[in-house]
Amino acid sequence: MNVAIIGAGASGMAAAITAAASGANQILLFERQARVGRKLLATGNGRCNLTNRQTHPGRYHSSNPDFVRPALEAYPVDSVLDFFQTLGLYTVTESSGRVYPWSDQANSVVDVLRFALARRNIRLLTGTEITAVKKTPAGFRLKDQNGQRYEAERLIVACGGAAGTKLGGGLSGYQLLRSLGHHCTKLLPSLVQLKTEPELVRSLKGVRATAALKLTVRDALIATAYGEVQFTDYGVSGPAVFDLSRAAAAAEDAVLHLDLLPDYREEDLLSALCIRISRFPNLTAEDLLTGILHNRLGRMLVKSCGVALSTPLTSLNWQELNAVTAACRELPLKVLGNMGMEGAQVTAGGVVTQEFDPGSLQSRIVPGLYACGEVLDVDGDCGGFNLQWAWSSGLLAGQLKE
């Protein structure tokens, strides 16, 4: 059987390798970029967080939340790691549940996949963008950017999403599936940096902190997160921010609240500050939070409370001390926007999942058509969950179940 797969990212390569396991299948794998797996090389800051041991359906978002369950149950984390072990990849699991290649290099993941694609019944065409697809009585007719035509009995669309435009993200998968009668939800950036009012964060570029985060809209709580926050000159980034970014992208008038000392009670912090003042009366307010928070972060919080950094600690009154203590536990930042699809790691939204059979990922509209990965309306939390979906859905689609 002739099988065409559009997209040689994570899900497309997994689908191709699975479909090729039957020597009777002949696979055409199209990739519009010059090499396969370019997005994979950038994941996990170049380390490739390829899955997470804590994967379960609740870590995913979709207008059809149960859609992910059959693929995740058919190819859970252990099955995916077994798949990679057969390809020769060694992995390590961190205490957080995140799984990385033992080499700590994303190219190890791409390389073993690339080796597995080098089969007689897989024809890889890089630099080839499929621009049109048509259903025919025999299957599908595809046309590339040069007008070259291809025929296939089955078609798997694994083009990825709109996020990460510099790394190959785009709209082609949605457009091709629309041309075949499918529909698409609204697309939003997810796992993306947030822009905030710059006055407070501008001086904190490069500072990292562990914080508990709340996202509110007109005082109503809409999302929470906990973890690392990275300050930038335009706002905030980091894993905890990414976990809130999906909700922030869909909201208006959102405010991000940072608790920079979530494991400490306010009264204990206030007591510690009083002890510091009694022991070091010659210090100024510049050093009030030294040893508690990053120095630049501490100075910014003191200034945000209207306290001059040159103020002697012994001159601080209770009102000022309480204000600084409260600022450590509640730093509000008005969200002005995000860094868009170009800065996003994943796309929220996609092709409507109700139009596909979750047990096979075959279209309910067009027989012989399958879709997998980010092009579908499925996105996961930060931490390897999106790649787990790519592997699970790619391996399932590659089975070409009826």
C-alpha positions as CSV (number, residue, x, y, z in Angstrom):
1,M,0.0,0.0,0.0
2,N,1.3,3.5,-0.9
3,V,1.2,5.8,2.1
4,A,1.9,9.6,2.0
5,I,2.9,11.4,5.2
6,I,3.1,15.2,5.2
7,G,5.6,16.5,7.8
8,A,8.7,14.9,9.2
9,G,8.6,16.3,12.7
10,A,8.1,14.2,15.8
11,S,4.6,12.7,15.0
12,G,5.4,12.4,11.2
13,M,8.6,10.4,11.8
14,A,6.9,8.2,14.4
15,A,4.1,7.5,11.9
16,A,6.4,6.8,9.1
17,I,8.5,4.3,11.1
18,T,5.4,2.5,12.3
19,A,3.8,2.4,8.9
20,A,7.0,1.1,7.3
21,A,7.1,-1.8,9.8
22,S,4.9,-3.6,7.4
23,G,7.2,-4.2,4.5
24,A,4.2,-4.2,2.2
25,N,3.8,-0.5,2.7
26,Q,5.6,2.1,0.6
27,I,6.0,5.3,2.4
28,L,6.4,8.8,0.9
29,L,7.5,11.2,3.7
30,F,7.4,14.9,2.8
31,E,9.2,17.6,4.7
32,R,9.2,21.2,3.5
33,Q,12.4,22.1,5.4
34,A,15.9,21.0,4.4
35,R,16.2,18.5,7.2
36,V,13.9,16.5,9.5
37,G,13.1,17.2,13.1
38,R,14.2,20.9,13.3
39,K,11.8,21.7,16.0
40,L,12.9,18.7,18.0
41,L,16.5,20.1,18.0
42,A,15.3,23.2,19.9
43,T,13.1,21.5,22.5
44,G,14.2,21.5,26.1
45,N,16.8,24.2,25.4
46,G,18.5,21.8,23.1
47,R,18.2,18.8,25.4
48,C,14.9,17.5,24.1
49,N,12.5,16.8,26.9
50,L,11.0,13.9,25.0
51,T,8.3,12.8,27.4
52,N,7.2,12.9,31.1
53,R,6.5,10.0,33.4
54,Q,3.6,12.0,34.9
55,T,1.6,11.9,31.6
56,H,-2.1,11.5,31.9
57,P,-5.1,12.9,30.0
58,G,-5.5,15.7,32.5
59,R,-2.3,17.3,31.3
60,Y,-3.8,18.1,27.9
61,H,-6.2,20.7,26.7
62,S,-8.8,20.4,23.9
63,S,-12.4,21.3,23.1
64,N,-12.8,17.5,23.3
65,P,-10.7,16.5,26.4
66,D,-11.2,12.7,26.2
67,F,-9.9,12.6,22.6
68,V,-6.3,12.0,23.8
69,R,-7.1,9.0,25.9
70,P,-7.0,6.1,23.4
71,A,-3.7,7.2,21.9
72,L,-2.1,7.7,25.3
73,E,-3.4,4.3,26.4
74,A,-2.3,2.5,23.3
75,Y,1.2,4.1,23.5
76,P,1.9,5.2,27.1
77,V,5.2,6.6,28.2
78,D,6.8,3.1,28.7
79,S,5.8,2.1,25.2
80,V,7.3,5.2,23.8
81,L,10.5,4.7,25.7
82,D,10.6,1.1,24.5
83,F,10.2,2.4,20.9
84,F,13.2,4.7,21.4
85,Q,15.2,1.9,23.0
86,T,14.7,-0.2,20.0
87,L,16.1,2.7,17.9
88,G,19.2,2.8,20.2
89,L,18.4,5.8,22.3
90,Y,19.4,5.9,26.0
91,T,17.3,8.1,28.3
92,V,17.3,9.4,31.8
93,T,14.4,10.4,34.0
94,E,14.7,13.4,36.3
95,S,12.9,13.7,39.7
96,S,10.3,15.9,38.0
97,G,9.3,13.1,35.7
98,R,10.8,14.7,32.7
99,V,12.7,12.3,30.4
100,Y,15.8,13.4,28.4
101,P,18.3,11.6,26.2
102,W,21.2,10.3,28.3
103,S,23.5,12.3,26.0
104,D,21.6,15.5,27.1
105,Q,21.5,16.5,23.4
106,A,18.4,16.8,21.3
107,N,20.4,15.7,18.2
108,S,20.6,12.2,19.7
109,V,16.8,11.9,19.4
110,V,16.7,13.3,15.9
111,D,19.6,11.0,14.8
112,V,18.1,7.7,15.9
113,L,14.8,8.7,14.2
114,R,16.7,9.7,11.1
115,F,18.6,6.3,11.1
116,A,15.2,4.5,11.4
117,L,13.9,6.3,8.4
118,A,16.6,4.9,6.2
119,R,14.6,2.0,5.0
120,R,14.0,0.7,1.5
121,N,10.3,1.3,1.8
122,I,10.6,4.9,3.1
123,R,11.3,7.6,0.6
124,L,12.1,10.9,2.3
125,L,11.7,14.1,0.3
126,T,13.1,17.1,2.2
127,G,12.7,20.6,0.8
128,T,9.3,19.5,-0.6
129,E,6.2,21.4,0.5
130,I,2.8,19.8,-0.4
131,T,0.6,22.7,-1.4
132,A,-2.5,20.8,-2.5
133,V,-4.3,17.5,-1.8
134,K,-7.2,16.0,-3.6
135,K,-9.3,13.0,-2.8
136,T,-9.5,10.5,-5.7
137,P,-11.3,7.2,-6.2
138,A,-8.0,5.4,-5.6
139,G,-6.9,7.5,-2.6
140,F,-5.2,10.9,-2.8
141,R,-3.3,13.0,-5.3
142,L,-0.7,15.4,-3.9
143,K,1.0,18.4,-5.5
144,D,4.2,20.1,-4.3
145,Q,5.5,23.6,-4.7
146,N,7.1,22.7,-8.1
147,G,3.9,21.2,-9.5
148,Q,5.2,17.6,-9.1
149,R,2.3,15.2,-8.4
150,Y,2.2,12.1,-6.2
151,E,-0.3,9.4,-5.7
152,A,-1.1,7.5,-2.4
153,E,-3.8,5.2,-1.1
154,R,-3.6,6.5,2.4
155,L,-2.6,10.0,3.7
156,I,-1.3,11.1,7.1
157,V,-1.2,14.8,7.9
158,A,1.5,15.5,10.5
159,C,2.4,19.1,9.5
160,G,2.6,20.4,13.1
161,G,1.1,23.6,14.3
162,A,1.5,27.4,13.8
163,A,3.8,27.9,16.7
164,G,7.5,28.4,16.4
165,T,7.4,30.0,13.0
166,K,11.2,30.4,12.8
167,L,11.6,26.6,13.3
168,G,9.0,25.7,10.6
169,G,5.7,26.3,12.3
170,G,3.0,27.3,9.8
171,L,-0.6,27.0,8.7
172,S,-0.2,24.4,5.9
173,G,-1.6,21.5,7.8
174,Y,-4.8,23.3,8.7
175,Q,-5.2,24.5,5.1
176,L,-4.7,21.1,3.6
177,L,-7.2,19.5,6.0
178,R,-9.7,22.3,5.4
179,S,-9.4,21.7,1.7
180,L,-10.6,18.1,2.4
181,G,-13.6,19.2,4.3
182,H,-12.3,19.5,7.9
183,H,-12.7,22.5,10.3
184,C,-10.4,24.3,12.6
185,T,-10.8,26.0,16.0
186,K,-9.3,29.4,16.8
187,L,-5.5,29.2,17.1
188,L,-3.7,30.7,20.0
189,P,0.0,30.6,21.1
190,S,0.7,28.4,24.2
191,L,3.8,27.8,26.2
192,V,4.8,31.3,25.4
193,Q,6.5,34.2,27.1
194,L,4.1,36.9,28.5
195,K,4.5,40.7,28.1
196,T,3.7,42.7,31.2
197,E,3.9,46.3,32.2
198,P,7.7,47.0,31.9
199,E,8.3,49.3,34.8
200,L,8.9,46.6,37.4
201,V,10.5,43.9,35.3
202,R,12.8,46.0,33.1
203,S,15.6,46.0,35.7
204,L,15.2,42.2,36.3
205,K,16.3,40.9,32.9
206,G,17.9,37.5,33.4
207,V,16.8,37.1,37.1
208,R,15.2,33.7,37.9
209,A,12.9,32.9,40.9
210,T,10.7,30.1,42.2
211,A,7.2,31.3,42.6
212,A,3.6,30.4,43.0
213,L,1.6,32.1,40.2
214,K,-2.1,33.1,39.9
215,L,-3.7,34.5,36.8
216,T,-6.8,36.6,37.4
217,V,-9.3,38.4,35.1
218,R,-11.2,41.2,36.9
219,D,-10.3,39.6,40.2
220,A,-11.6,36.1,39.2
221,L,-9.0,33.4,39.4
222,I,-8.6,31.5,36.1
223,A,-5.3,29.6,36.4
224,T,-2.5,28.8,38.8
225,A,1.0,27.4,38.5
226,Y,4.2,26.8,40.5
227,G,7.8,26.7,39.5
228,E,10.5,28.8,37.9
229,V,9.9,32.3,36.6
230,Q,12.4,34.1,34.4
231,F,12.2,37.9,34.2
232,T,12.8,39.5,30.8
233,D,13.0,43.1,29.6
234,Y,9.5,42.8,28.2
235,G,7.8,40.6,30.9
236,V,8.2,37.1,32.2
237,S,9.1,33.6,30.9
238,G,9.9,30.2,32.4
239,P,8.1,26.9,32.9
240,A,5.6,28.3,35.4
241,V,4.7,31.1,33.1
242,F,4.3,28.8,30.2
243,D,1.8,26.7,32.1
244,L,-0.4,29.8,32.5
245,S,0.2,31.2,29.0
246,R,-2.6,29.3,27.3
247,A,-5.2,30.8,29.7
248,A,-3.5,34.3,29.4
249,A,-3.6,34.2,25.6
250,A,-7.4,33.6,25.6
251,A,-8.1,36.3,28.3
252,E,-8.4,40.1,28.3
253,D,-7.4,42.3,31.2
254,A,-5.5,39.5,32.8
255,V,-3.2,40.1,35.8
256,L,-0.4,37.8,36.9
257,H,0.3,37.6,40.6
258,L,3.6,36.2,41.8
259,D,4.2,34.9,45.3
260,L,8.0,34.9,45.5
261,L,8.1,33.2,48.9
262,P,5.3,30.6,48.7
263,D,6.9,28.3,51.3
264,Y,7.1,31.0,54.0
265,R,4.4,32.7,56.1
266,E,4.2,36.5,56.0
267,E,4.6,36.7,59.8
268,D,7.8,34.6,59.6
269,L,9.3,36.8,57.0
270,L,8.4,39.9,59.0
271,S,10.1,38.4,62.0
272,A,13.2,37.7,59.9
273,L,13.3,41.3,58.7
274,C,13.0,42.6,62.2
275,I,15.9,40.3,63.3
276,R,18.0,41.6,60.4
277,I,17.4,45.2,61.5
278,S,18.4,44.5,65.1
279,R,21.5,42.6,64.1
280,F,22.7,44.9,61.3
281,P,21.5,48.4,62.1
282,N,24.1,50.0,59.8
283,L,22.7,48.5,56.7
284,T,20.3,50.3,54.4
285,A,17.1,49.3,52.8
286,E,19.1,48.1,49.7
287,D,20.0,45.0,51.7
288,L,16.7,44.4,53.5
289,L,16.0,41.3,51.4
290,T,19.6,40.2,50.7
291,G,19.9,36.4,51.3
292,I,16.1,36.0,50.9
293,L,15.7,36.9,47.2
294,H,17.9,37.6,44.3
295,N,19.6,41.0,45.1
296,R,18.1,42.8,42.1
297,L,14.6,41.3,42.8
298,G,14.8,42.3,46.4
299,R,15.8,45.9,45.6
300,M,13.0,46.2,43.0
301,L,10.4,45.1,45.6
302,V,11.7,47.5,48.2
303,K,11.6,50.4,45.7
304,S,8.1,49.3,44.5
305,C,6.9,49.9,48.1
306,G,8.1,53.6,47.9
307,V,11.1,53.0,50.1
308,A,14.4,54.7,49.0
309,L,17.2,52.1,48.9
310,S,19.5,54.5,50.9
311,T,17.1,54.5,53.8
312,P,18.8,53.2,57.0
313,L,17.1,50.0,58.1
314,T,16.6,51.5,61.6
315,S,14.5,54.2,60.0
316,L,11.9,51.8,58.5
317,N,8.5,51.9,60.1
318,W,6.0,49.1,60.5
319,Q,3.9,50.2,57.6
320,E,7.0,50.0,55.3
321,L,8.1,46.6,56.6
322,N,4.6,45.2,56.2
323,A,4.4,46.6,52.6
324,V,7.7,44.9,51.7
325,T,6.6,41.7,53.2
326,A,3.3,41.8,51.3
327,A,5.1,42.6,48.1
328,C,7.2,39.4,48.4
329,R,4.0,37.4,48.7
330,E,1.9,39.3,46.1
331,L,3.6,41.0,43.1
332,P,1.0,41.9,40.6
333,L,1.9,42.3,36.9
334,K,-0.6,43.4,34.4
335,V,-0.5,41.2,31.3
336,L,-0.2,43.2,28.1
337,G,0.1,40.3,25.6
338,N,2.5,37.5,24.7
339,M,5.3,36.9,22.2
340,G,3.0,35.4,19.6
341,M,3.3,32.3,17.5
342,E,6.9,33.1,16.7
343,G,7.8,32.7,20.4
344,A,5.4,29.9,21.3
345,Q,6.4,26.3,21.7
346,V,3.0,24.9,20.9
347,T,-0.3,25.9,19.3
348,A,-3.5,25.9,21.4
349,G,-6.4,24.8,19.1
350,G,-6.3,23.1,15.8
351,V,-8.3,20.8,13.6
352,V,-11.6,19.8,15.2
353,T,-11.0,16.4,16.9
354,Q,-14.7,15.3,16.8
355,E,-14.1,14.8,13.0
356,F,-11.5,12.0,13.7
357,D,-11.8,8.6,15.3
358,P,-9.7,8.8,18.5
359,G,-9.0,5.0,18.4
360,S,-7.4,5.2,15.0
361,L,-7.0,9.0,14.2
362,Q,-8.7,8.3,10.8
363,S,-11.0,11.0,9.5
364,R,-14.7,10.5,10.0
365,I,-15.2,12.7,6.9
366,V,-12.6,11.3,4.4
367,P,-11.8,7.6,4.5
368,G,-8.1,6.8,4.3
369,L,-7.1,10.2,5.8
370,Y,-5.3,10.4,9.2
371,A,-4.0,13.3,11.3
372,C,-1.6,13.3,14.3
373,G,0.4,15.6,16.5
374,E,0.0,19.3,16.9
375,V,-2.2,19.9,13.9
376,L,-5.1,18.5,15.9
377,D,-6.9,20.5,18.6
378,V,-4.7,19.1,21.4
379,D,-2.0,20.8,23.4
380,G,-0.2,19.8,26.6
381,D,1.3,21.4,29.6
382,C,5.0,22.3,29.7
383,G,7.3,19.4,30.6
384,G,7.4,16.9,27.7
385,F,3.7,16.3,27.4
386,N,3.4,17.7,23.9
387,L,6.1,15.5,22.6
388,Q,4.4,12.5,24.3
389,W,1.3,13.3,22.4
390,A,3.3,13.6,19.2
391,W,4.8,10.1,19.7
392,S,1.6,8.5,20.9
393,S,-0.6,10.0,18.1
394,G,2.1,9.4,15.4
395,L,2.6,5.7,16.4
396,L,-1.2,5.2,16.4
397,A,-1.8,6.9,13.1
398,G,1.0,4.9,11.6
399,Q,-0.9,1.7,12.3
400,L,-3.4,2.8,9.6
401,K,-6.3,1.2,11.4
402,E,-9.6,1.2,9.6
